[in-house]
Amino acid sequence: MATVELLFSALPEHVRTARLVAAAVARRAGVDEAVLDEVRLAVGEACSRAVGLHVSQGISSPVRVVLTEDEKKFSIEVADDAPRATTVALATAGSAASGAAGPSRGVDEAGGDSEDDMGLAVISGLVDDVEVTAGESGGLIRMSWPTTTAPSVP
């Protein structure tokens, strides 16, 4: 299992770099070329969301992106340090956390921010396997895509 970790200051101009790195690592991991645009867009949305949360709450710690190449899937985690009073969870079909056949959304008791909700909706539309959690220590978006593996030779 190969892992790449990217830490960047919560500045909008660094989101593009995160997208480019994610696409390059996804390509190397064996994610289908037809899906790379979705990877770029989903990472861009997740990183933009994290940057926005850091900026709006005056958090100086970096945004963290972890890209993991596994045997059959490529995973990306985007983490922020913006605390939330309640846990928000979103999982879609294929996610280990879901177990359901379709989207399953936890609702933020505070009502949530509509711009934040829109970003999460875009991500869930792009990625079949996504989980979003948030709590007092910050938020985490986990996304994964299948990889194409070369057939093994007996």
TORTI-769346 format. One line per field, with one value per residue: residue number from 1; z, y negated, x of N, C-alpha, C in turn. Coordinates in steps of 0.02 Angstrom, whole numbers. Atoms other than C-alpha are relative to their C-alpha. Example, Ala and Ser with C-alpha at 12.3 -4.5 7.8 and 13.67 -1.06 7.14 Angstrom:
! residues 2
num: 1,2
n_c3: 0,-3
n_c2: 59,59
n_c1: 45,-42
ca_c3: 390,357
ca_c2: 225,53
ca_c1: 615,684
c_c3: 0,37
c_c2: -60,-55
c_c1: 45,-39
***
This chain:
! residues 154
num: 1,2,3,4,5,6,7,8,9,10,11,12,13,14,15,16,17,18,19,20,21,22,23,24,25,26,27,28,29,30,31,32,33,34,35,36,37,38,39,40,41,42,43,44,45,46,47,48,49,50,51,52,53,54,55,56,57,58,59,60,61,62,63,64,65,66,67,68,69,70,71,72,73,74,75,76,77,78,79,80,81,82,83,84,85,86,87,88,89,90,91,92,93,94,95,96,97,98,99,100,101,102,103,104,105,106,107,108,109,110,111,112,113,114,115,116,117,118,119,120,121,122,123,124,125,126,127,128,129,130,131,132,133,134,135,136,137,138,139,140,141,142,143,144,145,146,147,148,149,150,151,152,153,154
n_c3: 0,5,-25,10,-44,22,-48,31,-33,20,49,60,55,-9,18,67,-9,-29,54,46,-35,-5,66,17,-41,21,63,-16,-39,44,8,70,28,8,-66,-28,-7,-60,-56,-5,-23,-69,-44,0,-43,-69,-23,-4,-61,-57,0,-21,-71,-36,7,-36,-72,-20,-18,37,15,71,23,11,52,0,59,-15,53,-28,52,46,0,-13,-49,-17,-60,-7,-69,-23,-72,-20,-44,8,-62,7,53,64,36,65,29,58,16,9,-57,-55,-53,21,-3,32,73,27,-44,-69,-25,-68,4,-49,-39,6,65,50,44,66,46,-20,23,72,13,-16,52,60,-13,0,68,38,-30,-24,-67,-36,-69,-28,-71,-30,-72,-37,19,71,47,44,58,28,66,31,67,16,46,49,-12,54,-19,-23,42,-44
n_c2: 59,62,58,66,48,69,52,66,57,9,54,-25,-15,-66,-52,-24,-45,-62,-35,-28,-55,-55,-31,-35,-60,-45,-30,-49,-54,-42,23,5,68,32,22,49,66,-4,3,70,42,-17,25,73,18,-16,45,67,-1,2,66,47,-9,26,73,30,-9,25,-56,7,-65,-17,-49,-63,-45,-64,-39,-68,-50,-66,-51,4,65,61,39,67,29,72,16,69,6,44,-38,4,-19,-65,-41,-4,-58,-14,-59,-22,-70,-23,20,-46,29,7,-61,12,-2,67,50,3,63,23,70,45,30,73,19,-2,56,-21,-6,-61,-54,-4,-33,-71,-30,-8,-56,-63,-14,-20,-58,-52,-21,60,6,65,5,63,4,53,5,17,-41,-45,-28,-58,-18,-51,-22,-64,4,-54,-38,-45,-69,-35,-55,-59
n_c1: 43,-38,36,-28,33,-9,23,-6,31,69,4,34,-45,-31,48,-19,-56,27,34,-50,-34,49,8,-62,-6,54,-21,-52,31,39,68,17,-9,65,23,-47,33,41,-47,-22,55,18,-53,6,56,-16,-52,29,42,-45,-31,51,12,-58,-1,57,-8,-65,-44,-64,-30,8,48,-35,26,-36,17,-22,8,9,-1,58,32,-39,38,-23,30,-13,17,-5,-1,55,45,72,33,32,-29,35,-25,29,-30,38,-5,-68,-40,3,40,69,38,64,-2,-1,-29,22,-26,14,18,-30,54,-2,28,-52,-10,24,-58,-33,43,-6,-64,8,43,-42,-45,37,19,-60,-34,46,-19,-21,23,-16,12,-22,12,-36,-71,-6,38,-37,35,-34,26,-42,16,-33,-57,-4,-61,-19,12,-61,-22,-9
ca_c3: 0,-55,29,-18,110,60,185,121,192,186,33,-120,-239,-164,-209,-391,-335,-230,-382,-493,-364,-337,-523,-546,-400,-455,-630,-559,-444,-593,-585,-754,-864,-890,-702,-676,-707,-570,-453,-490,-466,-305,-229,-282,-197,-39,-28,-66,73,195,146,166,339,394,328,401,573,574,584,537,531,359,262,252,100,109,-52,-30,-164,-109,-204,-277,-238,-230,-80,-39,131,148,328,406,584,591,741,724,868,798,687,505,407,225,151,-18,-92,-90,66,210,326,224,204,111,-72,-93,-16,172,251,431,465,557,699,672,495,406,287,115,23,122,83,-102,-101,-16,-143,-286,-206,-177,-358,-420,-304,-276,-117,-3,184,268,455,562,747,879,812,629,475,359,184,129,-55,-152,-329,-397,-486,-640,-606,-735,-740,-646,-744,-670
ca_c2: 0,-166,-329,-510,-646,-827,-971,-1145,-1315,-1356,-1467,-1448,-1449,-1285,-1191,-1178,-1097,-970,-927,-902,-793,-689,-659,-610,-488,-417,-387,-299,-195,-129,-231,-225,-376,-411,-440,-558,-714,-657,-631,-807,-886,-792,-834,-1015,-1025,-940,-1049,-1209,-1163,-1134,-1297,-1393,-1320,-1362,-1540,-1574,-1511,-1587,-1420,-1427,-1241,-1162,-1064,-880,-768,-584,-483,-295,-164,4,168,139,-42,-218,-322,-506,-585,-774,-834,-1003,-1064,-1165,-1106,-1072,-1057,-903,-760,-765,-605,-566,-396,-328,-157,-57,-141,-27,-148,-147,30,-46,-36,-224,-387,-400,-571,-622,-792,-929,-989,-1167,-1161,-1165,-1294,-1291,-1321,-1180,-1068,-1109,-1058,-894,-863,-890,-769,-636,-654,-626,-486,-321,-282,-433,-462,-632,-652,-806,-839,-942,-903,-943,-859,-720,-673,-498,-454,-301,-235,-61,-33,70,206,304,487,596,722,899
ca_c1: 0,74,26,56,19,-4,-16,-54,-94,-279,-264,-378,-230,-166,-325,-268,-106,-202,-310,-158,-69,-227,-249,-66,-68,-237,-169,-16,-128,-226,-386,-473,-429,-615,-635,-487,-592,-711,-563,-499,-670,-709,-540,-561,-731,-669,-513,-610,-732,-588,-502,-665,-693,-516,-527,-700,-649,-475,-385,-201,-164,-143,-272,-222,-244,-196,-194,-184,-157,-225,-232,-406,-447,-377,-430,-419,-449,-466,-461,-492,-473,-635,-736,-922,-1043,-1129,-1077,-1126,-1113,-1143,-1114,-1165,-1186,-1026,-962,-921,-1009,-1168,-1227,-1375,-1421,-1429,-1375,-1387,-1370,-1352,-1426,-1335,-1446,-1389,-1460,-1292,-1225,-1308,-1142,-1063,-1213,-1196,-1012,-1056,-1194,-1071,-948,-1080,-1135,-957,-902,-992,-896,-889,-903,-908,-887,-869,-855,-768,-594,-633,-700,-647,-703,-655,-675,-621,-622,-586,-422,-393,-268,-174,-225,-103,-3,-14
c_c3: 0,22,-16,45,-22,53,-35,41,-28,-44,-64,-56,6,-19,-68,5,27,-54,-47,31,4,-66,-20,40,-19,-65,13,36,-44,-5,-75,-24,-5,66,29,8,63,63,11,28,73,49,3,45,73,28,6,62,62,6,25,75,41,-1,42,75,25,23,-43,-17,-73,-12,-16,-53,1,-58,9,-58,33,-58,-51,-1,15,45,12,63,1,70,14,76,27,42,-17,64,-3,-56,-61,-37,-66,-26,-59,-13,-14,58,56,55,-18,11,-33,-76,-32,49,70,30,72,-4,58,37,-7,-68,-55,-42,-70,-50,15,-24,-75,-19,14,-51,-64,9,-4,-69,-43,23,25,72,38,71,26,74,25,73,31,-21,-74,-42,-44,-55,-26,-65,-27,-68,-12,-47,-48,11,-58,22,19,-45,45,-4
c_c2: -62,-59,-63,-47,-70,-46,-66,-53,-10,-62,29,20,68,57,30,50,67,41,33,60,60,36,40,65,50,36,54,61,46,-18,-11,-73,-38,-29,-55,-70,-2,-4,-73,-45,13,-25,-76,-24,11,-48,-72,-7,-7,-69,-52,4,-28,-76,-31,5,-22,54,-3,67,18,48,63,42,63,41,70,47,68,49,-9,-68,-55,-44,-68,-22,-74,-19,-74,0,-46,39,-13,24,69,37,0,59,8,61,21,73,19,-18,50,-26,0,63,-7,1,-69,-49,1,-62,-10,-74,-38,-35,-75,-23,1,-62,21,7,64,61,9,35,74,35,12,61,67,18,25,66,50,20,-59,2,-68,1,-66,0,-55,-9,-17,48,42,24,57,19,56,20,66,-12,58,34,46,72,35,58,61,28
c_c1: 45,-42,39,-39,18,-29,8,-36,-70,-8,-32,48,34,-47,17,57,-24,-36,49,37,-46,-8,62,7,-55,19,52,-29,-42,-73,-12,5,-66,-25,44,-29,-43,44,21,-56,-18,52,-2,-56,17,53,-26,-43,44,33,-50,-14,58,0,-56,7,68,49,63,32,-13,-58,41,-35,44,-26,30,-16,-3,-1,-56,-34,50,-43,31,-37,19,-25,10,-1,-55,-50,-74,-31,-32,34,-45,29,-37,35,-44,13,73,45,-9,-45,-74,-41,-68,7,4,29,-32,31,-18,-13,30,-56,-2,-27,52,3,-18,57,38,-41,5,65,-4,-44,39,46,-37,-26,58,29,-51,14,28,-30,24,-17,27,-18,41,72,10,-40,46,-45,43,-34,42,-29,34,59,-4,67,13,-14,65,14,12,69
***
